Amino acid sequence: MDKILIIDDDETFNGVLKRALKRRGHDVEGATEPAQALVMARQQMPDGIVLDLNLNGASGLSLIGPLLEINPACRIVVLTGYASIATAVDAIKLGAVQYLAKPVEVAAILAAFDEKEDSPRENLAGAVPLSVDRLEWEHIQRILHENDGNISATARALKMHRRTLQRKLAKRPVRA
């Protein structure tokens, strides 16, 4: 990967990842908005794109098609703080080469770019398949975020007793 475009609305994360990839010898640019990302993709024609799943409440998946139209040869790695099997499947079907949960190591991102189409996905350096417990934790966090932190509304959305949800939230995040 010579040219890499990072598309993430978190400016701090975007900057940190950009610096880390530059230190490894890559030509890296960063975008924080979808429109800006498409303009930069046309100008830069990146070999690889790191795409956040959630861009200020909008789905980053909607950018995969337009980005591949701009450069069909680019490899897209989707990153998310709210991993789920459904969005992972959607990302791969739309053309992403890999789907990784944050926090993620730079080595795992670079390995995902270099991954061959027929190689097993779980052999990426630093990328471990998420456990069922971790997927549940991520799902609860996403629904809680969608309900603006309202425990009662989240419990109803999850069809879970409020006390059960509170016990799950009182625990530390489950390791991947």
VENDA-V135730 format. One record per residue. N is the residue number from 0. PSI is psi in radians with two decimals (* if undefined). OMEGA is omega as a letter, one per 30 degrees, with the letter a starting at -180 (none if undefined). NEAR is the number of other ideal C-beta (glycine too) atoms within 8 Angstrom. Layout:
n: [N,N]
psi: [PSI,PSI]
omega: [OMEGA,OMEGA]
near: [NEAR,NEAR]
This chain:
n: [0,1,2,3,4,5,6,7,8,9,10,11,12,13,14,15,16,17,18,19,20,21,22,23,24,25,26,27,28,29,30,31,32,33,34,35,36,37,38,39,40,41,42,43,44,45,46,47,48,49,50,51,52,53,54,55,56,57,58,59,60,61,62,63,64,65,66,67,68,69,70,71,72,73,74,75,76,77,78,79,80,81,82,83,84,85,86,87,88,89,90,91,92,93,94,95,96,97,98,99,100,101,102,103,104,105,106,107,108,109,110,111,112,113,114,115,116,117,118,119,120,121,122,123,124,125,126,127,128,129,130,131,132,133,134,135,136,137,138,139,140,141,142,143,144,145,146,147,148,149,150,151,152,153,154,155,156,157,158,159,160,161,162,163,164,165,166,167,168,169,170,171,172,173,174,175]
psi: [1.95,-0.95,2.25,2.36,2.20,2.19,1.77,2.27,-0.24,1.79,-0.62,-0.88,-0.75,-0.84,-0.74,-0.81,-0.69,-0.84,-0.73,-0.72,-0.62,-0.69,-0.44,0.16,0.25,2.62,1.95,2.39,2.77,2.48,2.52,-0.12,2.58,-0.79,-0.76,-0.69,-0.75,-0.69,-0.81,-0.64,-0.70,-0.70,-0.79,-0.50,1.10,2.66,-0.52,2.61,2.28,2.02,2.14,2.46,-0.62,1.93,1.64,0.78,-0.25,2.67,2.22,-0.35,-0.51,-0.24,-0.30,-0.86,-0.95,-0.64,-0.68,-0.48,-0.68,-0.79,1.60,-0.36,-0.18,2.65,2.21,2.22,2.14,2.27,2.55,2.60,-0.19,1.32,2.47,2.70,-0.71,-0.80,-0.53,-0.79,-0.79,-0.78,-0.79,-0.73,-0.61,-0.27,0.01,2.60,-0.33,2.78,2.01,2.51,2.41,2.59,2.60,2.56,2.59,-0.65,-0.64,-0.66,-0.82,-0.67,-0.64,-0.67,-0.68,-0.17,2.38,2.67,-0.57,0.09,2.63,2.37,-0.51,-0.04,0.21,2.46,2.13,-0.10,1.97,2.36,2.46,2.43,2.85,-0.72,-0.71,-0.71,-0.70,-0.79,-0.83,-0.71,-0.78,-0.77,-0.71,-0.80,-0.68,-0.75,-0.75,-0.47,0.37,0.65,0.09,1.93,-0.76,-0.80,-0.68,-0.76,-0.74,-0.77,-0.59,-0.05,0.89,2.57,2.50,-0.73,-0.66,-0.78,-0.75,-0.70,-0.75,-0.67,-0.44,-0.37,2.77,2.75,2.45,2.42,2.66,*]
omega: [l,a,l,l,l,l,a,a,l,a,l,l,l,a,a,l,l,l,a,l,l,l,l,l,a,l,a,l,a,l,a,a,a,a,l,a,a,l,a,l,l,a,a,a,a,l,a,l,l,a,l,a,a,l,a,l,l,a,l,l,a,l,a,l,l,l,l,l,l,a,a,a,a,a,a,l,a,l,l,l,a,a,l,a,a,a,l,l,l,a,a,l,a,l,l,l,a,a,a,l,l,f,a,l,l,l,l,l,l,l,l,l,a,a,l,a,a,a,a,a,a,a,l,l,l,a,a,l,a,l,l,l,l,l,l,l,a,l,l,a,l,a,l,l,l,l,l,l,a,a,a,l,l,l,l,a,a,a,a,l,a,a,l,l,l,l,l,a,a,l,l,l,l,l,a,none]
near: [10,5,13,15,16,14,15,14,10,8,7,6,9,14,9,8,14,12,8,9,14,10,6,8,4,10,7,11,12,12,11,10,9,11,6,9,13,12,8,11,15,8,6,9,9,12,10,13,14,13,15,13,13,12,13,6,4,8,7,14,11,9,13,15,9,9,15,11,6,10,9,5,5,14,11,13,16,15,13,13,9,12,12,10,6,6,13,10,8,9,13,10,6,9,9,12,11,11,11,14,12,8,4,11,8,10,8,13,15,11,12,14,13,7,11,5,5,3,7,4,9,7,5,12,7,9,12,6,6,9,9,5,7,14,12,10,11,14,10,13,10,10,11,11,9,7,10,5,6,7,11,7,8,13,12,7,9,9,4,7,6,9,6,9,14,9,8,10,9,5,7,3,6,10,5,8]
